[in-house]
Structure formats: C-alpha cells, structure tokens
Amino acid sequence: MSIASLVVFAGQRWIVREIDEKTQTLLLAPHRGGVVPRFERNTFEPAHDRLIAEMRAVYEDDDVPAYLDQSGRDLLSAGRKTFLDWDLETTTLAQEEADLHLLLWRCTQATAVFGAVLSMAGLECEVHDLGLILPKTKGEEVAPILEKVAAMEEIDPMDVADFVKNIAGGKLREAVPRSLARKQWADQNAALIKGAPTMAKAVLTNATST
C-alpha cells in the first residue's frame, strides 16, 4: 500500500492520501471513480493476506472508530450490513443471479493461483478482491471439482501455468518467450500451488457447514 493507491471499501472507491506507519492507519479521500458495483472485478492493487484479514475483522467487529465522521460511519455501517445480509462470516459460496462467488479471504496472489488450479480442473473463473467469480455456475456444479482438487496429492506447477492468462508481465512482456514466463511463474507460485488442496478442503468444509 502506498500514497495514491486505490482501495475499495463499503462499495466505494477511495484514494490513499496519507499513511501513518506508527498507528497503522490510512487517510483516505473519495475517488472520482464513484460507487463500484457489487463484487466488481478490481485490479488496482494486489492485497496481502494481512490486509484481507484486517478487512474481515473490521466487518465482523461492531467497534466504530472515533476518528470517523458521519459519512465514514454510514459507509462502515453499510459495509457491515452487507456482510451480515450475505452471511459472509461463514459462507464460502454465494450465488448472485447466474454467477457463483467463491469467497476465499486470501491474498490476491493466492486467490489467482487457486483460480488457475480450478481452471486446470475445468472451471472458468475470474479473480476479485475476496475470491473468485465463476460465471454461469451453480454450487452443485462446483463441489465435485473442489473435491477433485482437494484429493490431489501433488500438482505440477508447470501444468497449472498453462492455464494462466497473460502470464508474462512488464514492459518487455512481448519479448519474453512464453516457455520462460511459464517456468518463472511456476517457480514463484509452487508453494501456493502446493496449498491448493488445503484451500479446496476449507471451502468444502465451510460450504457444507452453512
């Protein structure tokens, strides 16, 4: 997170104006991008596991920070209401019309890697801030594939890399051979790929307990 970073909170875009490292607080200002649609695909900044955990803790808490003005309190209240209305404290699968949302509450990279594993297993999906969007998919269609991933004892990172779109990044991506970009991606994400079966088991456990 840095000055001028964009974040989404309570359904609205904000821009970071100041960062207080000592108190670990951010000074935000509304961004002219306006209100975001529910579950919008947001690609401004990758989020760390710690940030996602803090976001969840804020939604689960009932404390209202003293430094919030009325607008801030209203936005916090609206965000918490949505969190409760959708049962997001326990729900991992949320149906929104034809699309299914798989809520992982993990960092951006872990979510993207898990999405690539699901793509390899036969599920089309897109990454958003809190998990994955599975277009035109029902919960009963997902369970067998999650069970398949959960049962995998070993997943070859190079196989998963074949299902990553735009695997080469940066200004020189056109000059990077796909084989090299694929190998680099596989090496960088091997640990996350190894943890994919555990993530699948967690999703299944929470989905069956709600």
Sequence and secondary structure as in RCSB ss.txt:
>XXXX:A:sequence
MSIASLVVFAGQRWIVREIDEKTQTLLLAPHRGGVVPRFERNTFEPAHDRLIAEMRAVYEDDDVPAYLDQSGRDL
LSAGRKTFLDWDLETTTLAQEEADLHLLLWRCTQATAVFGAVLSMAGLECEVHDLGLILPKTKGEEVAPILEKVA
AMEEIDPMDVADFVKNIAGGKLREAVPRSLARKQWADQNAALIKGAPTMAKAVLTNATST
>XXXX:A:secstr
  TT EEEETTEEEEEEEEETTTTEEEEEEEEEEE  TT    SS   HHHHHHHHHHHH     TT  HHHHHH
HHHHHHHHHHTTTTT SEEEETTEEEEE    HHHHHHHHHHHHHHT   EEETTEEEETT  HHHHHHHHHHHH
T S   HHHHHTT TT   STTGGGS HHHHHHHHHHHTHHHHHTHHHHHHHHHHHHHH 
